[in-house]
Structures are given as C-alpha cells and as structure tokens.
Amino acid sequence: MDYEEYEKECKRIRKVNKKLLNGFNVWLSSMNLSPKTIAKHNSNIDFFINEFLLYEETSEAIDGVEFVDMFLGYWFIKKAMWANKSAIKENAASLKKFYQYLYKEGKVSVEDVTFLKEEIKEGMPEWLSTMSRYDNPDIEDMGEVWDI
C-alpha cells in the first residue's frame, strides 16, 4: 500500500472509529460513570484506535484485540510521554470496557473479549516490570529494558 492509499484508508477507519467512540461514550454514560472517568476511557481508546492501530499499518478497532500485548507492553511505554504503571493499568481497564461494548454491539465475539481479558491478566506483570526498567536511569542498555 502506498502512502496515498494508506492515508485514504486511515481516513475511512477514523470515520468508523468516531462512530464507535460516540457509541462507547453513550454506553459509558449509561453506567453512571463520572464525566471525568468517561473522558479518560475515551482518551485512552482514542489513542489506541486512532494512533496505535493506524501507526504503521491500518488496523480496524474490531481487530485490535490481537495487538494489546504489543500496545501495552512496548508501544505505549515507548511512545506515550505520560506512560507509567498507573497509565498502563488505566489503559487496560479502558480496553476491557471498550471491547465489552463492542461485544454488546455485536462487533466482536465473546472469544475476542475472553482473549483480551486473559492477555491483560497474563501480560500485566511483565508490562509493569518493563515500565519499571524503562524508567530506571541505571539501565543504559535498552536490551535490558525489553528483556532481550
């Protein structure tokens, strides 16, 4: 795919994502969450679906489950200036809620949601350890950060 096709596909996906985010916000509002909590979930998911999933290739939100480990365990830590242990946990919570919403809407399967939850449960300890190593000024070799 050349750059022009990539941009065209990103534009199409962002249009779909806008509708998904709007629906997600309505769904979150129905749960009586505070406006601040809703805004945080929205911001986290917007970053995941409109930045990460469109960063190098074009992946739709409904296909994002398979990329959660790469996102929270590597890309987020490296690319988000605000990345820290709390932000990783918050993003994981937002992703669980978002994919639960997509399941409710019939856009992803129960297997997708189960996979996501298991991936987060199993990956979280390593992601948090990676974040600690990334923030450790005594580690100069990036191979040690990524456990290479």
N, C-alpha and C positions, 0 to 999 in steps of 0.2 A: 504494500500500500504506500503510495507516495504521500508527500506532506499535504497536498491539497485534498486528497481523499480522506486522510486522517482527520484533518480539520472539519471536513463535512460530516464525517461520522461522529466526531466529538460533539458537534453542534446538535445533531439528531439525538444523541444519547442525553445530552444536558437538558433537552426539551422534555424527554421522558422522565429524567431524574427530578425535574422541577415538579411534575405532577405527583411523583412518588413522595417527595418531601412534603408537599402540601397535604397529601392524604395522611402521611405519617404524623404531621403536626396536629391534624384534626383528631386522629386516633389517640395521640398522647393527651390531648386536651380532655378527651372523654374519660381519661383515667384520673382526672382531678389532680394532675401534677402542677407544680408551680410554674408560672411563666419562665422563671429562670432555669428550671430543670428542663423544660421543653426546649428552650433556646439552646441549652448545652447539647442535648441529644441531636437537635437539628444541625448545629455547627459541626459536631463530630461526624455525623453521617454525610453531610455535605462535603467535608474534606475527604472522606473515604471514597464516595462515589464520583465526585467531580474533579478530584485531584489525583488521588492514588490510582483509581481504576482507569483513568484516562492519561496517565503519566507517559508511558512509552507505547502502549498499545491501547486499543479501545475495548473495554470490557463493560458489559451492562451490569447494573446493580444486582439483577437477579442471578448473575453468575459470580458474584463477589465472594460467596462463601468459601470457595476454594483458595482464596488469596489472603485470608485472615491471618494466617501464620506469617506470611511474608510482610504483611502490613504492620502488625503489632510487634513482631519480633525483629524487624530490620528497618523497613522503610520509614515508619513513623519515628523511630528512635533517631534515625539519621537526618530526616528531612524537616521534622516539626521542631522549631526552636523551643516550643513550650513542652516538649516531651519530658515526662518524668514518670515515676511509678504510679502516681495518682492518675495522671492523664491516660496511661495505658489501661488502668482499671476502668476509668470512666468510658473510654472508647469501647472496651469490651462490653460494658453494660449497654451502651448505645447500640452496638451491633446486634446484641441479643434481642433488644426491643425492636429494632428495625426489621430484622428477619422474621421475628414473630408477627409483626404487622404484615410483611409480605406474604407470609403463610396464610394469615387470616384473609387476605385479599385473593388468595389462590394463585399467587405468582411464583411461589417456591414450594417445595414438598416438605412434608414432615421430616423426611430423611435429611434434607438440607439443614433444617433447624437443629436437628439432633446432632448432625456432624459439626455444625458451628459451635454448639454448646460444649461438645466433647473436645474440640480443637482448642477452645478457650481454656477449659478446665485443665487440659494436659499441658498447654503451652505457657500458661501464665507464669509458673515458677521460673522457667527459662527466660521469658521475656523480661521479667523483673530483674533477674540476675544480669542479663545483657545490659539493661539500662544502668545498673549499678557500675558495671565495668566501663561502660561508655562514659559515665560521669567521673570515673576515678582518674584524677590527674597523674597518679603514679603509673598508670598503664599507658605506655607510649606506642606499643605495637598493636595496631588495630586488629591483627590476627587473634590476639588475646581477647579483645572485646567480643569478637564474633565467634569465639571458641573454635577457631580454625586450626 
